[in-house]
Amino acid sequence: MDSDRPNADGSLNEQGSRATALLRGKVVDRVFRHSNGEVGLEFTDGTRLFADAQGGVLEVSITGGAES
């Protein structure tokens, strides 16, 4: 299964699990276009998730906010 295939940053499943844990219970306040090819989600506690698709590679980062 593709989601089990390892990459340079570790398994995709592990990355997904970490993102799920960081975002569990958070409420989306707004969705916005951060830049060309990138979308941002801002949560009510100030946490932000950025998803950037450039050159066929998806990068996701999660920043700030309070822990739930």
N, C-alpha and C positions, 0 to 999 in steps of 0.2 A: 504494500500500500504506500502511495506517495507520501502521506503524512508521517510515515515511520522512517523515511529516508533521512539519514544524517546529512548535515551540511557543515560548513566551516564554523558555525556558531553553536553547534549542538543539534539535537533532533528537533524537528518542527513541532512534534508533540510536546516536548519539554518547554519550548518557547510559548506555545499556546497555553499550556497549563499555568506558567508564570503570569502571563497576561490575564488569564481568567482570575487568578487569585488576587492580582492587584486591582482588578476592576469589579470584583464581586460586590453587589449591593449598591453600587454607585448609580446615580441618576443622571442621564444626559440632559444638559441645560441647552446646548446649542451645537449645531454642526456647521462647519465653515470651510471654505477653500483657503488653505494657508498659502499655497503657491501652485504654479502649474504642475499637475501630476500629483498633488498632495492634498489630502483632506484632513481636517482636524475635528475632533470631538472634544467639547469642554463639558465637564461634569459639574454638578452643583457645588462640590467641595473644592473646585479649582483644579482638579486633576485634568490633564489634557493628554489625549491620544492622537498621534499623528501617524497616518499611513501614507507612504510615498512609494509610487510605482514608477521607477525609471529604468529603462533598458531591460524590461522583463523581470526585474527583481523587485520584490515587495519588501520594504523596510517599515517596521513599526516601532515607534517609541512612545513611552508613557512617562510623563513628567508631573512633578508638583502634587499639590493637593494633600488633604489629610488622610491618614489611614483609617479605614473603617473597621 
